[in-house]
């Protein structure tokens, strides 16, 4: 029975992977590549290479959808052909019949996690670099201009509030040296510092900054000037974080969970709550995405069992509605997480938890 159900699940699953991947990559990459070929002279060879690099991203998105489509179609056909009734007459419970679908969804969860961690980030980065080099807009492995860094600290008046501790700005960065620096330092009670320097480098051996050709202005809280000191070279104990942030130039879709976590650790040192919350959501979403396969496998098989006399076209239509509803809910919870209504964990995992609850209820109802 398991082998028979697995064989029946395979064909619609493969159809779903092909269909959803084709739709996704056509909308998300192919049309843009065609535009680049006609407007920017991108060669067909490079376009095909970039297309292949982008493909894993859309396969990852197609795996949960294909799991839903396969389970929905297969169990709907079993129900309409009275095969479920025959199996129940032989003493097989609904939960036992659904077991192959759950095994399939768990396998797809593992495959999705593998693609999302080991394949997709590298492929996305290679696609971006290949396109930029082809268009002569290649980005260096660091941020070249206008590096901003803000560091916050708890307010003395209100421990729950945060105030600016330090702001660092650099006009240019060449990978090792920052140029045109301006630093506002509010970390010392009763005294504010303004540091202006021509350049600065990070000394890895001594863990401090070496500033060159600059001036330090000491300003009282009332705005009066306390003192001015010029220097040719000056060692300053400032955070290394601006240097590390400027050296990183990957998007979250080009990072694995480990890389994104290291990026989050850097951002946390600055205390920017909005950016911290955004990166926490992205990291949790990377962990939650593979489990969408379990949600869709459970929901699809349960609905398929409950549906009677449902055609393949109807099953496909219901699958599309469920997919749209799920990702709409994910978009809403993501927005609520970004504005602080939901915690990052709940913003990423709430759609999955609700989906698992709905699938479990439907399976319980079908089993009765």
N, C-alpha and C positions, 0 to 999 in steps of 0.2 A: 504493500500500500504506500509506504514512504517513497519507494522508488517511482511508483506511478505518479504520485502527487508532485514529486520533484521534477519529473519529466514534463508534466503539464505546466509547472511554474516557469520552466526555463525559457520557452519560446516567447511568451509575452514579456518576460523580464528583459531579454535581449532586444526585443522590439522597442521596449520603453527606453533602454539605454541609448539605442540609436536615435530614436525620435526626439527625446528630450535633449540629448547632447547636441543634435543637429540644430534644433530650434534655438537653444541657448547660445551656441557659439556663432550662429548666424547673426543673432541680434547683438551679442556682446563683443564680437571680434571681426567676423567676416565682412560685414558692411563697412566697418571702419578701415579695414585693410584695403578693400576695393577703392575707397575714397582716397587713401594714401597713394595707391598705385596710379590713379588718374590725376591727382592734384600735385603730388610731391615726387612722382617718378619712382616710387618704390618698385623694385624688380619682382617678378613673379617668384623667383627662387627664394628671395628673402621673405616674401609674403607667405609662401608655403611653410618656411621654417618657423616663422612667428606663429602661424596657424597651429602647427604641431605643438609648439610650446604652450599655447593657450588651451589646448584640448583637455589636459588633465583637470583644470579648474572646473570645466563644465561637466566632465564625467563625474566628478565628486558630487556636484549638484544633482546630476541625473540619477545616481544610484538610489537615494531614498524615494524619489518619484517613481522609478521603475519598480521598486519593491511594492509600492502601493498598487500600481497598475497591475502587476503580475498576480498578486494575491487577490485583488478585487475581481479580475477577469476569471481566474481559475476557479475560485470558490463559487462565484456566481454561476458559472457553467455547470459545476457539480450540482448546485442547487436546482437549476432549471432542468437538468437532465435526470433528476431524481437519484443521482448517485449518492448524495448525502443520506437520503432515506434508506437506500440499500445498505450503506455502511452502518447506519444506526441499527438497522434490523439485524446485522451481524454482530451487534454488541459493541461497536466502536463509538466512543463518546465524541462530542464536538471538539472538546479540548484536545483529544488525541489526534483528530483529523487536522487541527490547526497547527500541531507541533512542527511539521515540516516548514510551514511558512515562518514560524518563529525562528527556527534554525537558519533559514535563508536570511532573515533580517539580521540576525546576530553575525552571520558571516559577512554580510554587507556592511555592518557597523565596523567590523575589524578592517575591512578593505578600505572603507571611507577614511578611517583614522590613519591608515598607512599612507594613502594618497595625500591626505591633508597635511601630514607631517613631513613625509620623505620626498614627495614628488612635486606637489603643487607649488609650494613656496619657491623652490629652485627654478621650476619651469616658468613661473610668472616673472621672476627676476630676470631670467635669461631672455624672455620675450621682450621685456621692457628695454633691456640693454641693447638687444639686437635692433629693435626699431629705432632707438635713439641714435645709435651709431650709423644706421642707414640714412637717417635724416640729418646727420651731422649735428645732433643735439645731445650727444652722449653726456650723461651726468657722471661726475666723478664720484668716488666712493666716500664723499664728504660734502657738507654744505659749504658753498664757496662764498656767499655774500649774506650780509644782514643776519648774523647769529644773535639771537636773543635768549637770555636765560634769566628767569625770575625765581628767587628763593624766598619762601615764606616762613613765618614763625608765629607761635601763639601770641595773641594780644595780652598784654599785662592787665588790661581792664576787663577783658572777657576771654577766659581760657578756651571757650568754644569757637571764638572767632580767630581769624588769621590775618596778619598784617605783613606787608612787604618787608623782608629783611635785607635783600640785596638784589640789584638788577645789573646784569652785565650785558653790554652790547659790543659787538665787533663788526666792523665794516666788511672785512674780508678774511678768509681763511684758506691757506694753501695746503692743508693736510698736516702741517707741523706747527705753523706759526699763525697767530691771530694779529691782525693789523687794525689800527684805528679804534682803540678800545676806550670805552667810557663806562665807568663803574659807579653806581650809587650804592653806598653802604649805610644802612640804618641799624646795624647790629649793636652798636655801642650806645648805651643809655646817655642821653644828654649831649651826644656829639654825632653829627652826620659827616660822612666822608664822600668826596667826589674825586675819583681817580681818572686821569686822562693820560693815555700812553700811546706811543707810536706803534709798539708791537709787544707781544708777550708769547712766551713758550712755556710748556709744561715740562718740568724736570722730573722724570720718572724715578731717578735714583734718590732724590730728596723729598719728593712728593710736595712740591710747591711751585708757584708761578715765578718766572723770571720776567720782570717788566723792564722795558727799555725806553729811555727818552720820554719821561713823563712828568706830571705834576700832581701833587696831592693837595686838595683843598679841604680844610677842616671848617665845618659850618655848624653853628649853634642851632638849636631847635627854633629860635626866634628869627633865624635867617642871617644873623651877623657872622662875619667872617672871622674865624679864630686864628687861622694861620695858613700859610702857603709853603709847600716844600717841593722843590724840583729835584729830579734825580736822573742819572744816566742809566743806572741799573738798580733794580730794587726787587728783593725777594718778598712775596706776599703770600700769606696763608689763606688762600681762597679755594673753594671747592673745585675739583677736577671735572665736575659734571659738564660744564659747557664744552670742554674739549672733547669728551666722549660723545656728547649729543651731536656735535658738529661733524664728527667722524662717521656717524651712522646716517645712511641715506636710503634706507629701505622702507617700503610701505608695510602695513600690517599683513597684507595679503601675500607678501614676499618673505614672511618670517614664520618659522615654526613656533610652537608654544614656548620652547626653551629660549629662543631668540627674543620673542615678544616679552617674556618674563624679565630678561636682562634689560631690555629697553624700559620696562615699567620700573625696575629698580632705580634706573637713572632718573626717570621723571619724578619718582617719589622724593628724591633728594631735594628737588626744587619746591615741593609742597604745593604745586598747582593742582587743586582738587578736581577741576574740570578735566584736565588731561589725564590725571590718574584714574578717574572714574571711567573715562572713555577706553583707556587701554585695558583696564580690568574687565570691562564688558567684552572687548574683542578677544581676550584670552579665554574667558569662560565660553564664549560662542564657539571657539575652535574646539573645545572639549564637548560641547553640547551637540554640535552638528552631526557627528556620526550616529548618535542615538535617535536621530530622526528616522533612521531605517527601522528601528524597533517599533517606533510609534506607528509608522505607516504600514509595517507588516502586520501589526496587531489590529489596527483599525480596518485595513483592507480585507483581511481574512474574515474578521467578524462581520463586517457589512456584507461580504460576499455570501456568507452562510445565511444571513437574515434575508437577503434579496431573493425573490422568487421570480422566475421568468424574465430575467434581466438580460438584455442583449449585450454584446461586446461594446457596441457604440455607447450604450447607456452607462456601462461600467467605466468606459474611458471618460465620459463627460463628468460622472460623479468624482472620479479621481482628480480631474482638473479642478473642480470646485473645492475639494478638500485641500489640494496643494495650495491653491490661491488663498484659502482661508487661513491655513497654517502659517504661511509666510507673511500674510497681512498681520496676523497676531504677533509674529516675531518682530515685524517692523514697529508695531505699536509699543511692545514691551522694551525694545531697544531705545526708542525715543524717550520713554518714561524713565529708563535707566540713566540716559544721558543728562536729563534735567534733575535727577535725584529723587524722583518719586519712588522708584524701585531700586533696591540694592543691585550692584553689578551681577551678583550670583542669580538673583531672581529674574533680572532682565534677560539673562541668557538662557536660563533653565526653565522658566515658567511655561513657555509653549510646549516644551517636551514633557513636563510633568502633567500638564493639562491633557496632552495627547495620550499619554500612558493611562491616565485615569479614564478618559473617554473610551479608549480601546479595551481596557479591562471591564468596564461596565457593559460594553457591547458584547464582549465574549461571554460574560456571565449571563446576559439576556439570551444570547443564542444557545447557550448550553442548557438553559431551562426548557 
